[in-house]
Amino acid sequence: MPQSTIYFRDNFFSSGITEIFNGDKERIGSLDLKSAFTSSVDVLDQNGNITVKGHFPVFSFRWNISDGDGNALGSLKQRMSFFSKKYEYDAGERGIYSIKSEAFSKEYQILNSDEDVIAEFRRLSGFFESPVYQLTNQSENLFNDEVVALVMGVNMINKRNQSSANTGAH
């Protein structure tokens, strides 16, 4: 698969529709961020059709990703680590992928089972802005919309962790 770079963003309150652009700044789809309370997202094509869905099942810490028809594509979970951020994406027969980042970095790598980098994403925005992500995908097994849902899953897990830390500190 040829390498492709796309850009998308979260909303400040994690709800509403935002656009997905390619490297030429052409709109190629959108994200429907359901609400801050349900922590789910739909990835839509240019015509508004759902291609991928991501969500936390009730009382679960796993972010599940499915296609537009609801067929499971994979499941994301966080791995315990002291000096870095680590996640694991189980895409079933297509493999298990690691997502890694240094502790305070906004850059992540997605690696296959051979430890080859198959995609990278980074948070580009500043402190008071909604997060903007740059995704470069060169995977032969994970398509762009699926990786967008995967990035949003990492974002949602991080938000849950921050929310838990803030509530536990009071």
N, C-alpha and C positions, 0 to 999 in steps of 0.2 A: 504494500500500500504506500502511495506517495505521502510524504510528510505534509501535514496541513496545520495551519495555525488559525485558531478562532478566538474570539473575544466575547465575553458575556459578563453579566453582573447580577449580584444579589440586590434586593431592595433593602433600604434601611430597616424596615419593619418586617422583612421577609414575606411580603405578600404583594401580589400584582404581577403584571406581565412586563418582562424586559426583553430586549432584542438580543439575538446572537448574530455576530458579524464574522465574515472571513477576513483574511489578511488584507484584502483589497477594500475593506470597509463596506462590503455589500452585505445586506441583510440576508441571512440564510435560514433563519428560524427565530424562535423565541422560547422563553422560559415562562411558565405559568407557576408562580410561587403561590401555593394555595392559601396559606396564612401562617402567621407566627405560632399559632396554637396547634395546628395539625402537623407541621414539619413535613410537608410533602411538596413535590415538584413534578410538573409535566414538562417534557421537552417537546416542542411543536415544530413541524416543518413549515415551509413558507406559506402553505395553504391553511395552516391552523390545525392540521391533523396531529394527534398525539402519536409520537414515535417511541417515546420512552417515559416511564414513570418511576419515581423514586419516593420512598416513604419509610418511616419507622412504624412497624406494626405495634399495636397496643402493648405496653409494658415490655418493650424490646429495646435493646441497645444496638441492634443490627439495622443497617440501612438496606432495604431491599430494592432491587432494580428489576423492572419488568418491561417488556415491549408494550406497544400501544394496545395490544389485545389482552394484556394481563399475564402473558407467559413469562415465567421467571428467567431472568438473564444472569443474575448474580446477587451476592450478598456481601456487604461491607461491614467490617467490625474493626474496632481499635485494638491495637496490641499494646501491652504494658511496656513502657520504656522510660528510663530516667532522664537521659540526655538528648533525646530526639523524639519526634512524633512518628509513630508507625501505625499502619493500617494494613488490613489484608482483605483483598477482594477475591471471593471465590466465584468464578464464572463457570462452575460445573465442568463439563467436558472440555471447555476451552482453556482451562487452567486456573491456577491460583496466582494472584499478582500481589506484590508488595508495594505499598505507597510509603515513601520515606521523606522526612524533612528534618533538618537540624532544629534544635529546641526553639530558637527564636527567629527562625527563617520564615519567609513567606514563599519560598520556592520548594516544590515537591517533585519527586521523581516516581514514576510508576515503572516497576521492574517485573519482568516475567520470571519464571522458575529458574532460568539460567542466569539471573541477575543482570540481564540486558535491559537498558533503559528503553522502554517502548513508548513512553509519553512523559511530558513534563508540563507542569502548570505552576503559575505564580500569581500571587495577589499583587495587583499594581496600584491600588488606590491608597489614598492617605488616611489619616486618622479619623476625620469627621465625615468621610464619604462612604457611600455604599461600596462594598468590595467589588472590584473589577478583576476578572480573571483572564489570563492569557493561557491558552492551552495549545500545546504542540503535540500532535498525535501521529505516531508512525507505526502503530500496531496493525498487524494483519488480522487480529482476532477481535479487537474491541473497536467498534465504530464510534465516530465522533459523538453522536447523541448519547450513547451509553456512557462515554467518558465524561461528558458534561454532567450527567446525573451522578456519576461517581464523585466528581469534584464537589458538587453541591452536597453530596453525602458527607464528605470530609468536612465541609463548611458547617453542616448541621450538627455533626458530632462535636466539633470545636465549640459551637454556640452552646450546646447542651452542657459541655464541660465547664464553660465559663459561667453559665447560669447556675450550675450546681455549686461551683466554688464561691460565687457571690452570695448565694442563699445560705450556704454553710458557714460563711464568715460572720454572719449576724447573730 
